[in-house]
Amino acid sequence: MTSPLAAPLDLPCGIRIRNRFCKSAMTEALSDQTDAPNGAHQALYKRWSKGGMGIQVTGNVMVDRRYLERPGNVVIEDRRDVDQLRQWAAAGKSGGSQIWMQISHPGRQCPIVVNTRPLSPSAQKLRILGLFGKPRAMSVDDIRDAIARYANTAAIAKEAGFDGVQIHAAHGYLISQFLSPITNQRSDDWGGALENRVRFLREVYRAVRDKVGPGFPVAVKLNSSDFQKGGFTIADSCSVARLLEQDGIDLIELSGGTYEQMSFVTGAEDTRRESTKNREVYFMEYAREVRKAVRVPLVVTGGFRTLAAMEHAVSEEGIDVIGLARPLCTHPDAADDLLSGHVDHIGIEEDGLVMGRGKFGVNATNWLVNLINTVSRVEYHAWQMTRMSRGMAPQTTHKNNALGYFFWYLNRTTLKGLQRKFVR
């Protein structure tokens, strides 16, 4: 019997996706000192394309060189790197998958080694170990400039041969900051009621659509919730999804959390308490609510590990696409292996990376250890991407070294930041 995951999916724009697997975005931090893509990106995405994914969504591609999610992000402000972008796109499509560019602005989630005074809707500082500066509240001119930058980056992505774009409106980055009443405390047309807080996202979408045209896929990555008291809620998420559907969005990927509440890494606790077969999936209960609200195709990312849960999500829950991220760092052929019946689960070796269970040789008893564990989980998988970008296989031994991966992140971020400042 053919798996429902093998069925193609037709998007509202008319483009067909070959199956129901999406490689979700992960930050690669592989650019050179001039923020350009290179052979490392080509090698990594060519490897993933061989593994059978329907869509590959790139990691954060920044729309403004002044503000990065971390040093090592690719930045597109103009056509200077269009030849390298074409090579990246071709590599990502070489095995039959589509490659979509995730376009993003970090807002206040911009490390201090990149910019000591980032932008945000309001001047609400991110307080994590002094790694982020106090943001400047954006002027209306700043807002209009950012909207134009998203649209410009999308147009260049299309020119370079990318098959679609995803607007990053989740995980506490700039658009997510506009959506949340915690980080958006404006009293003008861009803040206050949800209809105003969503204005920035809708204007970004409209500007992007105007540049790329009606037949080019445009997706949004949206928080189901930011899991903070007084923040962006599931009711807000459903309302925003309805508005995006009215505007003509092609695909919505659901995730959740921010740097202060990293549910996209650690999972949503309410979902973890479910007793159904979907308890492994971080955001399924939230996805059910969004599914009731809209008919637009949905991707759910976070926690999927078993074929049974993936097939149940598609055939019984009305989810259209399964998003996979960290499992692809250790199992790049996951889609092909699941569809062929070669395996019925993936990523089980990551159980050794669960924070707060005495893994990594530490006991998660306070916020600092939790932070180290969380960052280390991310960096463990970033290391696997680095290996594959060098033509090597993933290395799944020696996982339990939280401090090692944590300091690798700090050293790599600082070194790349300094290199970037001096070279530029």
ABEGO torsion letter per residue (X at the ends): XBBAAABBBBBAAGBBBABABBBBBBBAGABBAAGBBBAAAAAAAAAAAAAGBABBBBBBBBABAABBABBGBBBBABAAAAAAAAAAAAAAAAAGBBBBBBBBBAEABBBAAABABBBBABBBBBBBGGABBBBBBBBAAAAAAAAAAAAAAAAAAAAAGBABBBBBABGGBAAAAAABAAABABABAABEBAAAAAAAAAAAAAAAAAAAEAABBBBBBBBABAGBBGBBBAAAAAAAAAAAAAAGBABBBBBBEBAABBAAAAEBAAAAABABAAAABAAAAAAAAAAAABABBBBBBEGBABAAAAAAAAAAAGBABBBBBAAAAABAAAAAAAAAGABABBGAAAAAABBGAGBGGBBBABAAAAAAAAAAAAAAAAAAAAAAAAGBBBBABGABBAAAAAAAAAAAAAAAAAAAAAAX
